Amino acid sequence: MLDIRRIRFEPDEVKLALTRRGDPGFPALVDELRSLDEARRLAVGEVNDLKARRNEASKQVGELKRSGGDAEEIIVAMRQLGERIGELDDAVRANEERVQEILLAVPNLPLSEIPDGGEEANRVESSWGEPRKFAFVPKPHWELGEGLGILDLPRGSKISGSGFPVLRGVGARLQRGLISWFLDVHTRENGYLELRVPYLVTGETMTGTGQLPKFADESYLSERDDLWLIPTAEVPVTNLHRDEILTAEQLPLRYTAYTPCFRREAGAAGKDTRGLLRVHQFDKVELVRYERPERSRQALEELTREAETLLERLGLHYRRVTLASADLGFSAAMTYDLEVWAPGVGKWLEVSSCSTFTDYQARRANLRYRAAQSEKPEFVHTLNGSALALPRVVAALLETHQQEDGSVVLPEAVRPYVGVDCLSGPA
């Protein structure tokens, strides 16, 4: 969430930044926050004055009683003061609840360097590789998967409904091998600590990273236990140190975790629904960093490069895209999307989003560090990125490395993890 002090002292700058989000309702919330904040401070000031008067009156009552005087008038006045204090305390609590409610509904401020506008203004920063030239018409991955006997969409739909594919035989092994390879690269080469985290989390945990209340309709809830299925490992991993104060020596913290991810994708019906392009349950390896504020921008470059390296070793043509201000995720201040070219479907597929959240998530989850023992705690900066998200990587890999006979040659990097060099024939 945003710092209420910044809203108090720099309202115009905050409103201007929120205007870049493309929703005219966000700047109006800043005005409401300022009004509530002023009312709260006035009420608190009045409460403090009344309590001081009540304390002084209490002393007078004691003195009168010791001297045998009549304190009834002062006692009545004290009772009236108490009632007024109670009314003001209730008003302050209601005010603070409303302030918290609004702060949770206001997105992060975009960094100044990202372009203005919506999806059409997203900026391609770089690309790697070239689209493969085929001597035949490349097939989409769902045709390849069916021919190889590694993808079963009808039975997945029968079990759980649309958006829940089944991988069979070497197809399942390919996905498992990719996950293991991703984790090994991140832990052995990039200095990340692997975590195994719960897939069900509390509402407080979902709120800490910004999934709630904004994305409740796109998330799965186990109502009986009041637990949420995670949409990404970002949620439990970022909350790992919630309400803790870290030392400067502990930073940076770098975690990686594999989890299945669950997303209802509300409003996405009919969009890219074939094959593995848009599913409700998918596997992903996530990178999460806790950084000092002065390091977070450079850390975004490092984290993004770690994801790009995997794509290069897989031989996938990709591009890096900076998201424009109105296309930015709710909690993010800046995001690079990595998109791979899938020749069978003829489109770019997003396989990674790498973001810095500045101190936005840290304020929601109370993630702090102390730069020195004598200094006050500060909020860390959090970052995360998919490295990488499946199954779109599998889709692009099958389509890019397919052969005319329907087989698929695997990149050398993952062959030891899958146990074969080539996918051919029914599994």
C-alpha positions as CSV (number, residue, x, y, z in Angstrom):
1,M,0.0,0.0,0.0
2,L,1.0,3.6,-0.3
3,D,2.5,5.6,2.5
4,I,-0.2,7.8,4.0
5,R,2.4,10.4,4.8
6,R,3.2,10.8,1.1
7,I,-0.5,11.2,0.4
8,R,-0.6,13.8,3.1
9,F,2.3,15.9,2.0
10,E,2.6,15.1,-1.8
11,P,-1.0,14.7,-2.9
12,D,-0.6,16.2,-6.3
13,E,2.4,14.0,-7.2
14,V,0.5,10.9,-6.0
15,K,-2.6,11.8,-8.0
16,L,-0.6,12.5,-11.1
17,A,1.1,9.1,-10.8
18,L,-2.2,7.4,-10.3
19,T,-3.7,9.2,-13.3
20,R,-1.2,7.2,-15.4
21,R,-3.0,4.0,-14.4
22,G,-5.9,5.0,-16.7
23,D,-8.6,4.8,-14.1
24,P,-10.1,8.2,-13.1
25,G,-11.3,6.8,-9.8
26,F,-7.9,6.4,-8.3
27,P,-7.0,10.1,-7.9
28,A,-10.4,10.7,-6.3
29,L,-9.5,8.2,-3.6
30,V,-6.5,10.3,-2.7
31,D,-8.8,13.3,-2.0
32,E,-11.0,11.0,0.2
33,L,-7.9,9.7,2.0
34,R,-6.7,13.3,2.7
35,S,-10.1,14.3,4.1
36,L,-10.3,11.2,6.3
37,D,-6.7,11.7,7.5
38,E,-7.3,15.3,8.4
39,A,-10.6,14.3,10.3
40,R,-8.8,11.6,12.1
41,R,-5.9,13.9,13.3
42,L,-8.4,16.5,14.5
43,A,-10.4,13.8,16.4
44,V,-7.3,12.4,17.9
45,G,-6.2,15.9,19.0
46,E,-9.6,16.5,20.6
47,V,-9.5,13.1,22.4
48,N,-6.1,13.9,23.8
49,D,-7.3,17.3,25.0
50,L,-10.4,15.8,26.6
51,K,-8.3,13.1,28.3
52,A,-6.0,15.7,29.7
53,R,-9.0,17.7,31.0
54,R,-10.5,14.5,32.5
55,N,-7.2,13.7,34.3
56,E,-7.1,17.2,35.7
57,A,-10.7,16.9,36.9
58,S,-10.0,13.5,38.5
59,K,-7.2,15.2,40.5
60,Q,-9.7,17.9,41.6
61,V,-12.2,15.3,42.6
62,G,-9.6,13.6,44.8
63,E,-8.7,16.8,46.4
64,L,-12.3,17.8,47.1
65,K,-13.1,14.4,48.6
66,R,-10.0,14.6,50.9
67,S,-11.1,18.1,52.0
68,G,-14.8,17.2,52.4
69,G,-15.9,19.3,49.5
70,D,-18.7,18.7,47.0
71,A,-17.3,17.0,43.8
72,E,-20.7,16.1,42.2
73,E,-20.6,18.8,39.6
74,I,-17.1,17.9,38.5
75,I,-18.0,14.2,38.4
76,V,-21.0,14.9,36.1
77,A,-18.7,16.9,33.8
78,M,-16.2,14.0,33.8
79,R,-19.0,11.6,32.8
80,Q,-19.8,13.9,29.9
81,L,-16.2,14.0,28.9
82,G,-16.0,10.3,29.0
83,E,-19.0,10.0,26.7
84,R,-17.5,12.4,24.3
85,I,-14.2,10.6,24.4
86,G,-16.0,7.3,23.6
87,E,-17.8,8.9,20.7
88,L,-14.6,10.2,19.3
89,D,-12.8,6.9,19.8
90,D,-15.5,5.1,17.8
91,A,-15.3,7.7,15.1
92,V,-11.5,7.3,14.9
93,R,-11.8,3.5,14.7
94,A,-14.3,3.8,11.9
95,N,-12.1,6.4,10.2
96,E,-9.1,4.2,10.4
97,E,-11.0,1.2,9.0
98,R,-12.1,3.3,6.0
99,V,-8.6,4.6,5.5
100,Q,-7.3,1.0,5.5
101,E,-10.0,-0.1,3.1
102,I,-9.2,2.7,0.6
103,L,-5.4,2.1,0.9
104,L,-5.9,-1.5,0.0
105,A,-7.9,-0.4,-3.1
106,V,-5.3,2.0,-4.4
107,P,-2.6,0.5,-6.7
108,N,1.1,1.1,-6.6
109,L,2.6,4.2,-8.3
110,P,4.3,3.4,-11.7
111,L,8.0,4.3,-12.0
112,S,8.5,7.4,-14.1
113,E,10.6,5.6,-16.7
114,I,7.8,3.3,-18.0
115,P,5.7,4.5,-21.0
116,D,2.2,6.0,-20.5
117,G,-0.8,4.3,-22.0
118,G,-2.4,0.8,-22.1
119,E,-1.4,-2.4,-23.8
120,E,-0.9,-0.7,-27.1
121,A,1.9,1.4,-25.5
122,N,3.9,-1.5,-24.2
123,R,7.5,-1.1,-25.3
124,V,9.7,-3.9,-26.8
125,E,13.1,-3.4,-25.3
126,S,15.1,-6.2,-26.9
127,S,14.8,-9.6,-28.5
128,W,16.9,-12.7,-28.7
129,G,17.1,-15.2,-31.6
130,E,15.2,-15.4,-34.8
131,P,11.9,-17.1,-35.7
132,R,12.7,-20.6,-37.0
133,K,12.1,-21.0,-40.8
134,F,10.2,-24.2,-41.5
135,A,10.2,-26.2,-44.7
136,F,6.7,-27.3,-43.8
137,V,3.6,-25.8,-42.1
138,P,4.3,-26.0,-38.3
139,K,1.6,-27.5,-36.2
140,P,0.1,-26.0,-33.0
141,H,1.2,-27.7,-29.8
142,W,-2.2,-29.4,-29.2
143,E,-1.9,-31.3,-32.5
144,L,1.7,-32.2,-31.7
145,G,0.8,-33.3,-28.2
146,E,-2.1,-35.4,-29.4
147,G,0.0,-37.0,-32.1
148,L,2.8,-37.8,-29.6
149,G,0.3,-39.1,-27.1
150,I,1.5,-36.7,-24.4
151,L,-1.4,-34.3,-24.1
152,D,-5.0,-35.3,-23.2
153,L,-7.3,-32.3,-23.2
154,P,-10.7,-34.2,-23.4
155,R,-10.0,-36.3,-20.3
156,G,-8.8,-33.3,-18.4
157,S,-12.0,-31.5,-19.3
158,K,-14.0,-34.6,-18.2
159,I,-12.3,-34.7,-14.8
160,S,-12.3,-31.0,-13.9
161,G,-13.8,-28.9,-16.8
162,S,-12.1,-26.8,-19.4
163,G,-8.8,-25.3,-18.6
164,F,-7.4,-28.4,-16.8
165,P,-5.1,-30.4,-19.2
166,V,-3.7,-33.8,-18.6
167,L,0.0,-34.5,-19.5
168,R,0.8,-38.2,-20.2
169,G,4.0,-40.2,-20.1
170,V,7.0,-38.4,-21.4
171,G,4.9,-35.2,-21.6
172,A,4.5,-35.3,-17.8
173,R,8.2,-36.1,-17.5
174,L,9.1,-33.2,-19.7
175,Q,7.3,-30.8,-17.5
176,R,8.7,-32.3,-14.3
177,G,12.2,-32.2,-15.9
178,L,11.8,-28.5,-16.8
179,I,10.8,-27.7,-13.3
180,S,13.8,-29.5,-11.8
181,W,16.2,-27.9,-14.3
182,F,14.8,-24.4,-13.6
183,L,15.3,-24.9,-9.8
184,D,18.8,-26.3,-10.2
185,V,19.9,-23.4,-12.3
186,H,18.5,-20.9,-9.8
187,T,19.9,-22.6,-6.7
188,R,23.3,-23.7,-8.2
189,E,24.1,-20.7,-10.5
190,N,22.1,-17.8,-9.3
191,G,22.3,-18.1,-5.5
192,Y,18.6,-18.7,-4.6
193,L,17.4,-20.7,-1.7
194,E,14.7,-23.2,-2.7
195,L,11.5,-23.3,-0.6
196,R,8.6,-25.8,-0.5
197,V,5.6,-23.7,0.5
198,P,1.9,-24.4,1.2
199,Y,-0.5,-24.1,-1.7
200,L,-3.4,-22.9,0.6
201,V,-3.0,-19.6,2.4
202,T,-4.9,-17.2,4.6
203,G,-6.7,-14.1,3.5
204,E,-4.1,-12.0,5.4
205,T,-1.4,-13.7,3.3
206,M,-3.3,-12.9,0.0
207,T,-3.8,-9.3,1.2
208,G,-0.1,-8.9,1.9
209,T,0.9,-9.3,-1.8
210,G,-2.1,-7.4,-3.2
211,Q,-4.3,-10.3,-4.4
212,L,-7.0,-9.3,-2.0
213,P,-9.3,-7.6,-2.1
214,K,-8.7,-6.7,-5.8
215,F,-8.6,-10.1,-7.3
216,A,-11.0,-12.1,-5.1
217,D,-13.2,-13.0,-8.1
218,E,-10.2,-14.5,-10.0
219,S,-9.0,-16.7,-7.1
220,Y,-10.2,-20.0,-5.7
221,L,-11.5,-20.0,-2.1
222,S,-12.0,-23.1,0.2
223,E,-14.8,-21.6,2.1
224,R,-15.0,-24.2,4.8
225,D,-11.5,-23.5,5.9
226,D,-11.4,-19.9,4.8
227,L,-8.2,-20.6,2.9
228,W,-7.2,-19.5,-0.6
229,L,-5.5,-21.6,-3.3
230,I,-2.4,-19.7,-4.3
231,P,-2.4,-18.0,-7.8
232,T,1.4,-17.9,-7.7
233,A,4.3,-18.9,-5.3
234,E,4.8,-15.1,-4.9
235,V,2.1,-15.1,-2.3
236,P,3.4,-17.5,0.3
237,V,7.1,-16.7,-0.4
238,T,6.7,-12.9,-0.1
239,N,4.8,-13.3,3.1
240,L,7.4,-15.6,4.6
241,H,8.9,-12.8,6.7
242,R,5.7,-10.9,7.3
243,D,5.8,-8.8,10.5
244,E,9.5,-9.5,11.0
245,I,12.4,-7.0,11.2
246,L,15.4,-8.3,9.2
247,T,19.0,-7.2,9.7
248,A,20.9,-5.4,7.0
249,E,23.2,-8.4,6.9
250,Q,20.4,-10.7,5.9
251,L,19.7,-8.7,2.7
252,P,19.3,-9.5,-0.1
253,L,17.1,-12.5,0.5
254,R,16.6,-14.6,-2.7
255,Y,14.1,-17.4,-2.7
256,T,12.9,-19.8,-5.5
257,A,9.9,-22.1,-5.3
258,Y,8.0,-24.4,-7.5
259,T,4.2,-24.6,-7.0
260,P,1.1,-25.3,-9.0
261,C,-0.9,-22.1,-9.5
262,F,-4.7,-21.7,-9.5
263,R,-6.5,-18.9,-11.3
264,R,-10.1,-18.6,-12.2
265,E,-9.2,-16.1,-15.0
266,A,-12.6,-14.3,-14.5
267,G,-13.6,-12.5,-17.7
268,A,-11.1,-14.5,-19.9
269,A,-13.6,-16.9,-21.4
270,G,-13.1,-17.4,-25.1
271,K,-9.7,-15.8,-25.2
272,D,-6.7,-18.1,-26.1
273,T,-8.5,-21.1,-24.7
274,R,-7.1,-23.8,-27.0
275,G,-4.5,-26.2,-25.8
276,L,-2.2,-25.0,-23.1
277,L,-2.5,-21.2,-23.7
278,R,-5.0,-20.4,-20.9
279,V,-5.6,-22.8,-18.1
280,H,-6.9,-22.7,-14.6
281,Q,-4.1,-24.8,-13.0
282,F,-0.5,-24.6,-14.1
283,D,3.0,-25.1,-12.9
284,K,5.5,-22.3,-12.3
285,V,8.9,-21.7,-10.8
286,E,9.0,-18.3,-9.1
287,L,11.9,-16.1,-8.0
288,V,11.3,-13.7,-5.1
289,R,13.8,-11.1,-3.7
290,Y,13.8,-8.9,-0.7
291,E,16.2,-6.0,-1.4
292,R,17.3,-2.7,0.1
293,P,15.5,0.2,-1.6
294,E,18.6,1.5,-3.4
295,R,19.2,-1.9,-4.9
296,S,15.7,-2.8,-6.2
297,R,15.9,-1.3,-9.7
298,Q,19.2,-3.1,-10.4
299,A,17.8,-6.2,-8.9
300,L,14.9,-6.1,-11.4
301,E,17.5,-6.2,-14.3
302,E,19.3,-9.1,-12.6
303,L,16.2,-11.1,-12.0
304,T,14.9,-10.6,-15.5
305,R,18.2,-11.7,-17.0
306,E,18.0,-14.9,-14.9
307,A,14.7,-15.7,-16.6
308,E,16.0,-14.8,-20.0
309,T,19.0,-17.1,-19.7
310,L,16.6,-20.1,-19.4
311,L,14.8,-19.2,-22.6
312,E,18.1,-18.9,-24.5
313,R,19.2,-22.3,-23.3
314,L,15.9,-23.7,-24.5
315,G,16.5,-22.2,-27.9
316,L,13.3,-20.1,-27.8
317,H,13.0,-16.8,-29.7
318,Y,11.8,-14.2,-27.2
319,R,11.4,-10.5,-26.5
320,R,11.5,-8.3,-23.5
321,V,8.6,-5.9,-23.1
322,T,8.2,-3.0,-20.7
323,L,4.6,-2.7,-19.6
324,A,3.0,0.7,-20.0
325,S,1.5,2.4,-17.0
326,A,-2.2,1.4,-17.6
327,D,-1.2,-2.2,-18.4
328,L,0.8,-2.6,-15.2
329,G,-0.2,-5.1,-12.5
330,F,-2.0,-3.7,-9.5
331,S,0.9,-4.0,-7.1
332,A,3.8,-3.5,-9.5
333,A,5.8,-0.3,-10.0
334,M,7.5,-1.6,-13.1
335,T,7.3,-4.9,-15.0
336,Y,9.2,-6.6,-17.8
337,D,7.2,-9.3,-19.6
338,L,9.1,-12.0,-21.5
339,E,7.3,-13.3,-24.5
340,V,8.3,-16.3,-26.6
341,W,7.4,-16.8,-30.2
342,A,5.2,-19.9,-30.8
343,P,5.3,-20.7,-34.5
344,G,2.5,-23.2,-34.5
345,V,-0.1,-20.7,-33.2
346,G,1.7,-17.7,-34.8
347,K,1.7,-15.5,-31.7
348,W,3.8,-14.3,-28.8
349,L,3.2,-16.1,-25.5
350,E,3.9,-14.5,-22.2
351,V,6.0,-16.9,-20.1
352,S,7.4,-14.6,-17.5
353,S,6.5,-11.3,-15.7
354,C,9.4,-9.8,-13.7
355,S,8.4,-6.9,-11.4
356,T,9.6,-4.6,-8.7
357,F,7.0,-3.6,-6.2
358,T,9.1,-1.0,-4.4
359,D,7.8,-0.9,-0.8
360,Y,4.1,-1.4,-1.8
361,Q,3.9,-5.1,-0.7
362,A,6.2,-4.6,2.2
363,R,3.8,-2.0,3.7
364,R,0.9,-4.4,3.3
365,A,2.8,-7.3,4.8
366,N,4.9,-5.3,7.3
367,L,8.3,-6.5,5.9
368,R,11.0,-4.4,7.4
369,Y,14.8,-4.3,8.0
370,R,17.1,-2.3,10.2
371,A,20.0,-0.7,8.3
372,A,21.9,-0.3,11.6
373,Q,21.2,-1.3,15.2
374,S,20.7,2.4,16.2
375,E,18.4,3.2,13.3
376,K,14.6,2.9,12.8
377,P,13.3,0.0,10.8
378,E,12.6,0.7,7.1
379,F,10.5,-1.2,4.6
380,V,12.3,-3.6,2.2
381,H,11.6,-3.6,-1.5
382,T,10.2,-6.8,-2.9
383,L,10.6,-8.2,-6.4
384,N,9.5,-11.4,-8.1
385,G,9.5,-13.0,-11.5
386,S,8.4,-16.2,-13.2
387,A,11.4,-18.3,-14.2
388,L,9.6,-19.8,-15.8
389,A,5.9,-20.3,-16.1
390,L,4.6,-23.6,-17.6
391,P,2.8,-24.8,-19.6
392,R,3.3,-22.1,-22.2
393,V,7.0,-22.8,-22.2
394,V,6.1,-26.4,-23.1
395,A,3.8,-25.1,-25.9
396,A,6.5,-22.9,-27.4
397,L,9.1,-25.6,-27.0
398,L,7.0,-28.2,-28.9
399,E,6.1,-25.8,-31.7
400,T,9.7,-24.4,-32.1
401,H,11.5,-27.7,-32.1
402,Q,9.0,-29.8,-34.0
403,Q,10.0,-31.9,-37.0
404,E,8.1,-32.6,-40.2
405,D,7.2,-36.1,-39.0
406,G,5.6,-34.8,-35.8
407,S,8.5,-35.5,-33.5
408,V,10.1,-32.9,-31.3
409,V,13.9,-32.6,-30.7
410,L,14.6,-31.5,-27.1
411,P,17.2,-28.8,-26.3
412,E,20.4,-30.3,-24.9
413,A,20.0,-28.5,-21.5
414,V,16.9,-30.5,-20.5
415,R,17.7,-33.9,-22.1
416,P,19.4,-35.3,-18.9
417,Y,16.2,-34.3,-16.9
418,V,13.8,-35.9,-19.3
419,G,15.8,-38.9,-20.2
420,V,15.4,-38.7,-24.0
421,D,16.7,-36.6,-26.8
422,C,13.6,-36.6,-28.9
423,L,9.8,-37.0,-28.4
424,S,8.5,-39.3,-31.0
425,G,5.4,-41.5,-31.3
426,P,2.7,-42.2,-28.8
427,A,3.9,-42.2,-25.2
